[in-house]
Amino acid sequence: MNDMDLFRQISRADVLLGQSRFTQAEELLERLMSVGVENVEIFKMMAIAKMGLHKYEDASQLCTIIIEQNPNEAFAYYIMSNIKAYDRQFDEAKSLMDKAIYIDPSNADFFAFKANLFLQTKDFDLALESADTGLRADAENIASLNARSSALVGLGRKEEAFETIDKSLATDPNNPNTHANMGWGLLHHGRSDEALIHFKTALAEDPMHEYAKSGMLEAMKAKFPLYRYFLTLMLWLGKMKGKNQWIFIIGTYIGLRVLSNIAQNNEWLFPYLIPLIIIVVLFFVSTWIFSPIMNLYLLTNKFGSYTLSKEQKTSAKLVGLCLVFSGLSMLTYFLISQNEGLISTSILLFFLMIPLGSMYNPLIEANKRKLIYFSIAIVISVCLHGFFAILNNQFYTNFSIIPFGLLIGYQWYTNYIILRE
């Protein structure tokens, strides 16, 4: 293969990568490598193709080869940082980006990506600092502008965030990342209708843009006033670091226990505290089931159904089944048979929405599988409880402690997994 043919093939591979046609790019690059071409650019392009196909181990091996041959190849460290970030290993990802930046300190994209790593760990001040450094290298770098706006939203400096996004839109009016960022910024501001417009624009440019898809879902659900307030609270909690979220969760739980004890020991306070306790309990339950219930509603909406992922659709359908069977159990008790086992079965089926509505929430596949297995165990235990409770006409049997205990354990274990990610 002469130099001109090689140049044409590399240019073709570059076009395929730019169009996100990773399979075709991989095939073309494999053909080049099979005839003995070991150009470092081909290795780098192959690593990008492997990343696009989620073949992270292969991409990592290619980067190792590149670094062995060219220790000062900053882009290889950048790719490896992306791989670590995908596995939620953010400390290692930041360390690799530091190496890339040391080699190429003028690359604004490197600072932008490091800013995004800080955003993932809720270090908003450091994210802003890194994004600003990227903008000093390139004042119109879109990735740095978007990272800066997200950091400002996290810091509560919303007006500055919108100014930054406006500058980004002026530089590249059709950038889907910028429109997705604008949409999320508006959601934080409670302006869901305006957010919806920007998410639609982002998806028109890139129909597979996950950040815009998730934002679109939240904006559509936020059309309901009750969910709008719920979303505002969830966005506020989402800006907390894992440690602070644990403090909030445990503190609220302790507060609930204290209020319950006060209500039990002070009859005159009982009528005033019980409504407050009920509100707190409903809040905790809603954090688990509100979103999947709204997803169930969106299944009836053409655009909502398109935006939901396969896992979200499955979760919503399972939640719907729980609601139906819980309601049927309660109706059967009141209309046909006063079997006390129907009441406890109805309650457990209602709370079964918690695991079935959240088991797909983790980002790491291994964690997702753990919650799926946990949920299956809960489903089995609820079915067994229903069988024994209805058979013996008892609200509570010796077996009942298992599903109730598993449901409580599931919530603590899921919080542990999600907050660690």
Secondary structure per residue as TSV (DSSP state, phi and psi in degrees):
chain	resnum	aa	ss	phi	psi
A	1	M	-	360.0	122.7
A	2	N	-	-79.4	171.6
A	3	D	H	-61.8	-36.5
A	4	M	H	-66.6	-43.5
A	5	D	H	-62.9	-41.3
A	6	L	H	-61.5	-43.4
A	7	F	H	-61.6	-42.4
A	8	R	H	-63.4	-42.2
A	9	Q	H	-66.3	-41.7
A	10	I	H	-65.3	-41.4
A	11	S	H	-62.9	-39.3
A	12	R	H	-63.7	-43.0
A	13	A	H	-63.3	-38.7
A	14	D	H	-63.9	-39.7
A	15	V	H	-64.6	-43.5
A	16	L	H	-61.0	-41.7
A	17	L	H	-64.9	-40.7
A	18	G	H	-63.2	-25.8
A	19	Q	T	-94.8	6.3
A	20	S	T	61.7	27.3
A	21	R	-	-94.6	72.4
A	22	F	H	-70.2	-34.3
A	23	T	H	-63.6	-46.7
A	24	Q	H	-65.3	-38.3
A	25	A	H	-64.2	-42.0
A	26	E	H	-61.5	-43.8
A	27	E	H	-62.9	-43.6
A	28	L	H	-64.5	-44.3
A	29	L	H	-68.2	-33.8
A	30	E	H	-64.7	-37.3
A	31	R	H	-64.5	-41.2
A	32	L	H	-64.1	-42.3
A	33	M	H	-69.9	-30.1
A	34	S	H	-70.2	-21.9
A	35	V	T	-97.0	13.8
A	36	G	T	94.6	6.6
A	37	V	-	-77.2	122.1
A	38	E	-	-124.7	39.2
A	39	N	-	-64.2	134.7
A	40	V	H	-61.8	-31.1
A	41	E	H	-65.6	-34.3
A	42	I	H	-67.3	-41.2
A	43	F	H	-61.0	-42.4
A	44	K	H	-65.3	-42.8
A	45	M	H	-67.1	-36.0
A	46	M	H	-65.4	-38.9
A	47	A	H	-61.3	-39.9
A	48	I	H	-64.7	-42.9
A	49	A	H	-61.6	-43.4
A	50	K	H	-62.7	-39.5
A	51	M	H	-61.2	-44.6
A	52	G	H	-63.5	-27.4
A	53	L	T	-94.5	7.5
A	54	H	T	62.6	27.7
A	55	K	-	-95.9	71.8
A	56	Y	H	-69.6	-34.1
A	57	E	H	-65.6	-42.5
A	58	D	H	-63.1	-42.4
A	59	A	H	-63.0	-40.1
A	60	S	H	-64.6	-41.2
A	61	Q	H	-64.1	-40.2
A	62	L	H	-63.5	-41.3
A	63	C	H	-64.5	-37.0
A	64	T	H	-61.8	-42.6
A	65	I	H	-63.4	-43.7
A	66	I	H	-60.0	-45.5
A	67	I	H	-67.0	-35.9
A	68	E	H	-63.1	-38.0
A	69	Q	H	-84.9	-32.0
A	70	N	-	-136.8	83.9
A	71	P	T	-57.5	-20.8
A	72	N	T	-101.6	24.4
A	73	E	-	-87.3	94.3
A	74	A	H	-62.3	-34.9
A	75	F	H	-62.7	-32.6
A	76	A	H	-65.0	-40.2
A	77	Y	H	-64.5	-36.4
A	78	Y	H	-63.5	-44.6
A	79	I	H	-62.9	-43.6
A	80	M	H	-64.5	-33.9
A	81	S	H	-64.5	-40.2
A	82	N	H	-59.9	-41.3
A	83	I	H	-64.0	-44.9
A	84	K	H	-64.0	-37.7
A	85	A	H	-64.9	-37.9
A	86	Y	H	-60.9	-36.8
A	87	D	T	-84.6	8.8
A	88	R	T	64.0	23.5
A	89	Q	-	-95.6	74.4
A	90	F	H	-71.9	-32.6
A	91	D	H	-63.2	-45.2
A	92	E	H	-66.1	-37.7
A	93	A	H	-62.5	-42.2
A	94	K	H	-65.5	-39.3
A	95	S	H	-63.1	-40.8
A	96	L	H	-67.0	-37.1
A	97	M	H	-67.2	-34.1
A	98	D	H	-60.8	-38.0
A	99	K	H	-67.5	-42.8
A	100	A	H	-62.6	-42.4
A	101	I	H	-68.5	-35.5
A	102	Y	H	-62.2	-38.4
A	103	I	H	-75.7	-40.0
A	104	D	-	-132.0	79.6
A	105	P	T	-74.9	-2.1
A	106	S	T	-102.2	3.5
A	107	N	-	-87.5	107.0
A	108	A	H	-64.8	-32.6
A	109	D	H	-62.4	-33.5
A	110	F	H	-64.9	-44.0
A	111	F	H	-66.6	-35.0
A	112	A	H	-64.7	-42.8
A	113	F	H	-67.2	-39.5
A	114	K	H	-63.4	-36.6
A	115	A	H	-61.1	-40.1
A	116	N	H	-66.8	-31.8
A	117	L	H	-64.6	-41.6
A	118	F	H	-65.6	-34.2
A	119	L	H	-63.3	-37.5
A	120	Q	H	-64.2	-33.3
A	121	T	T	-96.6	10.9
A	122	K	T	64.1	23.8
A	123	D	-	-91.0	74.8
A	124	F	H	-67.6	-35.6
A	125	D	H	-64.1	-43.5
A	126	L	H	-68.7	-35.0
A	127	A	H	-63.2	-43.0
A	128	L	H	-63.5	-42.0
A	129	E	H	-62.2	-43.8
A	130	S	H	-67.2	-41.6
A	131	A	H	-63.5	-41.3
A	132	D	H	-64.3	-36.0
A	133	T	H	-64.4	-40.7
A	134	G	H	-61.9	-38.4
A	135	L	H	-72.3	-25.4
A	136	R	H	-69.9	-29.5
A	137	A	H	-77.3	-35.1
A	138	D	-	-151.3	102.6
A	139	A	T	-63.3	-18.1
A	140	E	T	-113.5	19.7
A	141	N	-	-69.1	115.4
A	142	I	H	-62.3	-42.8
A	143	A	H	-62.1	-40.3
A	144	S	H	-68.8	-39.2
A	145	L	H	-63.4	-42.0
A	146	N	H	-67.6	-40.5
A	147	A	H	-64.0	-38.8
A	148	R	H	-63.5	-43.8
A	149	S	H	-64.3	-39.5
A	150	S	H	-65.5	-39.5
A	151	A	H	-64.3	-40.6
A	152	L	H	-66.2	-36.8
A	153	V	H	-63.2	-43.4
A	154	G	H	-62.1	-31.2
A	155	L	T	-86.8	-1.0
A	156	G	T	80.4	10.6
A	157	R	-	-96.7	69.0
A	158	K	H	-68.3	-38.1
A	159	E	H	-63.6	-43.0
A	160	E	H	-63.4	-36.3
A	161	A	H	-61.4	-44.6
A	162	F	H	-66.1	-35.5
A	163	E	H	-62.5	-41.3
A	164	T	H	-66.0	-42.4
A	165	I	H	-65.0	-39.3
A	166	D	H	-59.2	-40.0
A	167	K	H	-65.8	-40.2
A	168	S	H	-63.8	-41.7
A	169	L	H	-66.1	-35.2
A	170	A	H	-65.9	-34.0
A	171	T	H	-74.6	-42.3
A	172	D	-	-143.4	88.8
A	173	P	T	-62.1	-21.7
A	174	N	T	-108.1	12.3
A	175	N	-	-69.7	119.3
A	176	P	H	-65.1	-33.8
A	177	N	H	-62.8	-41.2
A	178	T	H	-65.9	-43.7
A	179	H	H	-66.1	-36.8
A	180	A	H	-64.2	-42.1
A	181	N	H	-62.1	-43.1
A	182	M	H	-61.3	-42.5
A	183	G	H	-59.6	-46.8
A	184	W	H	-67.0	-36.3
A	185	G	H	-61.0	-41.3
A	186	L	H	-67.8	-35.8
A	187	L	H	-62.1	-42.5
A	188	H	H	-61.1	-26.9
A	189	H	T	-89.2	-2.3
A	190	G	T	79.2	14.9
A	191	R	-	-105.3	72.4
A	192	S	H	-68.8	-34.9
A	193	D	H	-63.9	-43.3
A	194	E	H	-67.8	-37.4
A	195	A	H	-60.6	-40.4
A	196	L	H	-58.1	-39.0
A	197	I	H	-61.9	-44.5
A	198	H	H	-70.4	-36.3
A	199	F	H	-65.7	-39.1
A	200	K	H	-63.1	-40.3
A	201	T	H	-64.1	-43.2
A	202	A	H	-61.7	-42.5
A	203	L	H	-73.3	-26.4
A	204	A	H	-66.1	-35.2
A	205	E	H	-79.1	-37.3
A	206	D	-	-142.7	92.7
A	207	P	T	-60.9	-17.0
A	208	M	T	-103.1	14.1
A	209	H	-	-71.1	106.1
A	210	E	H	-66.2	-38.7
A	211	Y	H	-64.1	-39.6
A	212	A	H	-71.4	-37.1
A	213	K	H	-62.1	-47.2
A	214	S	H	-64.8	-37.4
A	215	G	H	-65.7	-40.4
A	216	M	H	-58.5	-44.0
A	217	L	H	-59.2	-47.8
A	218	E	H	-64.8	-38.5
A	219	A	H	-66.6	-38.5
A	220	M	H	-67.0	-41.8
A	221	K	H	-69.8	-29.2
A	222	A	T	-71.1	-5.9
A	223	K	T	-64.4	-23.1
A	224	F	S	-85.5	122.3
A	225	P	H	-53.0	-42.7
A	226	L	H	-63.2	-42.3
A	227	Y	H	-68.4	-30.4
A	228	R	H	-60.7	-42.9
A	229	Y	H	-68.8	-37.9
A	230	F	H	-62.3	-44.0
A	231	L	H	-63.0	-41.6
A	232	T	H	-57.9	-42.4
A	233	L	H	-67.3	-41.3
A	234	M	H	-66.8	-38.0
A	235	L	H	-65.3	-37.2
A	236	W	H	-65.0	-45.1
A	237	L	H	-65.1	-36.3
A	238	G	H	-64.8	-20.7
A	239	K	T	-81.8	-9.4
A	240	M	S	-79.0	147.3
A	241	K	-	-71.9	160.6
A	242	G	H	-52.9	-41.7
A	243	K	H	-61.9	-44.5
A	244	N	H	-68.7	-32.6
A	245	Q	H	-65.4	-39.4
A	246	W	H	-63.4	-41.3
A	247	I	H	-59.9	-42.9
A	248	F	H	-63.5	-47.3
A	249	I	H	-63.2	-51.4
A	250	I	H	-67.1	-40.1
A	251	G	H	-61.5	-41.9
A	252	T	H	-66.7	-39.3
A	253	Y	H	-63.5	-44.8
A	254	I	H	-63.2	-42.5
A	255	G	H	-59.6	-39.7
A	256	L	H	-63.3	-42.6
A	257	R	H	-64.3	-41.3
A	258	V	H	-62.9	-45.3
A	259	L	H	-62.3	-39.0
A	260	S	H	-63.2	-43.5
A	261	N	H	-65.2	-40.9
A	262	I	H	-63.5	-42.0
A	263	A	H	-63.9	-38.7
A	264	Q	H	-70.9	-31.7
A	265	N	H	-96.7	-3.8
A	266	N	-	-134.8	97.1
A	267	E	T	-60.2	-35.3
A	268	W	T	-71.6	-21.7
A	269	L	T	-89.8	-16.8
A	270	F	H	-52.3	-49.5
A	271	P	H	-64.3	-23.8
A	272	Y	H	-88.2	-33.8
A	273	L	H	-84.4	-32.4
A	274	I	H	-59.2	-44.3
A	275	P	H	-59.6	-37.9
A	276	L	H	-65.9	-42.2
A	277	I	H	-62.3	-42.4
A	278	I	H	-62.5	-41.4
A	279	I	H	-61.7	-43.3
A	280	V	H	-63.6	-44.5
A	281	V	H	-62.6	-44.5
A	282	L	H	-62.6	-35.3
A	283	F	H	-61.4	-47.2
A	284	F	H	-64.1	-41.3
A	285	V	H	-63.8	-41.5
A	286	S	H	-63.4	-32.9
A	287	T	H	-62.6	-22.9
A	288	W	H	-93.0	-39.3
A	289	I	H	-110.4	-13.2
A	290	F	H	-62.0	-48.2
A	291	S	H	-64.3	-48.6
A	292	P	H	-64.3	-31.2
A	293	I	H	-65.3	-41.7
A	294	M	H	-66.0	-35.2
A	295	N	H	-63.2	-36.0
A	296	L	H	-61.0	-41.3
A	297	Y	H	-63.8	-42.0
A	298	L	H	-67.4	-18.3
A	299	L	T	-61.8	-24.1
A	300	T	T	-86.3	-5.8
A	301	N	S	-102.1	129.1
A	302	K	H	-57.5	-50.1
A	303	F	H	-71.7	-36.7
A	304	G	H	-62.9	-41.5
A	305	S	H	-62.8	-36.6
A	306	Y	H	-66.7	-38.4
A	307	T	H	-75.5	-31.1
A	308	L	S	-65.3	140.3
A	309	S	-	-77.3	167.8
A	310	K	H	-59.6	-40.9
A	311	E	H	-67.1	-40.4
A	312	Q	H	-64.7	-37.6
A	313	K	H	-65.7	-44.0
A	314	T	H	-61.3	-46.4
A	315	S	H	-61.1	-43.4
A	316	A	H	-63.3	-40.7
A	317	K	H	-66.1	-40.3
A	318	L	H	-65.9	-40.2
A	319	V	H	-62.1	-40.6
A	320	G	H	-61.6	-41.2
A	321	L	H	-63.0	-40.6
A	322	C	H	-60.8	-44.1
A	323	L	H	-61.3	-44.3
A	324	V	H	-62.8	-50.4
A	325	F	H	-70.3	-31.5
A	326	S	H	-64.8	-44.9
A	327	G	H	-64.6	-40.8
A	328	L	H	-63.4	-39.8
A	329	S	H	-62.5	-42.6
A	330	M	H	-67.9	-42.2
A	331	L	H	-63.7	-39.8
A	332	T	H	-61.0	-39.1
A	333	Y	H	-63.2	-46.5
A	334	F	H	-79.0	-29.1
A	335	L	H	-103.0	-25.0
A	336	I	T	-121.6	-55.3
A	337	S	-	-139.9	128.1
A	338	Q	-	-82.8	50.2
A	339	N	-	-82.8	117.2
A	340	E	H	-62.8	-24.7
A	341	G	H	-63.9	-26.5
A	342	L	H	-67.0	-35.1
A	343	I	H	-65.9	-51.2
A	344	S	H	-66.3	-33.8
A	345	T	H	-66.2	-41.0
A	346	S	H	-61.4	-42.7
A	347	I	H	-63.7	-45.3
A	348	L	H	-66.1	-38.2
A	349	L	H	-64.1	-36.3
A	350	F	H	-63.7	-46.8
A	351	F	H	-75.8	-13.0
A	352	L	T	-65.5	-17.7
A	353	M	H	-62.2	-25.3
A	354	I	H	-62.7	-57.0
A	355	P	H	-68.4	-40.3
A	356	L	H	-69.3	-24.5
A	357	G	H	-88.6	-9.5
A	358	S	H	-129.0	-1.3
A	359	M	T	-67.7	-19.3
A	360	Y	T	-95.5	5.1
A	361	N	-	-67.6	-35.9
A	362	P	-	-59.7	149.8
A	363	L	S	-86.9	-30.7
A	364	I	S	-84.4	128.6
A	365	E	H	-58.9	-39.3
A	366	A	H	-61.2	-41.5
A	367	N	H	-67.1	-36.8
A	368	K	H	-62.3	-42.7
A	369	R	H	-63.5	-39.4
A	370	K	H	-59.3	-43.9
A	371	L	H	-70.9	-32.6
A	372	I	H	-63.9	-46.0
A	373	Y	H	-63.5	-40.3
A	374	F	H	-60.8	-43.9
A	375	S	H	-64.9	-39.5
A	376	I	H	-61.4	-41.2
A	377	A	H	-62.1	-40.3
A	378	I	H	-66.1	-42.8
A	379	V	H	-58.0	-46.2
A	380	I	H	-61.7	-44.3
A	381	S	H	-66.0	-36.6
A	382	V	H	-66.4	-40.8
A	383	C	H	-63.5	-42.9
A	384	L	H	-65.7	-41.1
A	385	H	H	-58.4	-47.2
A	386	G	H	-58.7	-41.6
A	387	F	H	-62.3	-51.4
A	388	F	H	-70.4	-40.5
A	389	A	H	-66.3	-44.0
A	390	I	H	-70.3	-39.4
A	391	L	H	-60.3	-39.5
A	392	N	H	-97.3	1.5
A	393	N	T	53.9	47.6
A	394	Q	-	-128.6	138.7
A	395	F	S	-65.6	-38.9
A	396	Y	S	-135.4	128.0
A	397	T	-	-117.2	176.6
A	398	N	T	-62.5	-24.6
A	399	F	T	-82.1	-20.0
A	400	S	T	-61.2	-26.8
A	401	I	H	-62.6	-25.1
A	402	I	H	-67.4	-55.9
A	403	P	H	-64.2	-38.4
A	404	F	H	-63.8	-43.1
A	405	G	H	-65.4	-40.4
A	406	L	H	-65.3	-38.4
A	407	L	H	-64.4	-41.9
A	408	I	H	-67.3	-44.8
A	409	G	H	-62.3	-36.5
A	410	Y	H	-59.8	-43.5
A	411	Q	H	-64.2	-43.8
A	412	W	H	-67.3	-41.1
A	413	Y	H	-67.3	-39.3
A	414	T	H	-66.3	-43.2
A	415	N	H	-57.8	-41.2
A	416	Y	H	-60.9	-45.8
A	417	I	H	-66.8	-48.8
A	418	I	H	-63.2	-44.0
A	419	L	H	-70.8	-29.1
A	420	R	H	-69.1	-34.4
A	421	E	-	-68.0	360.0
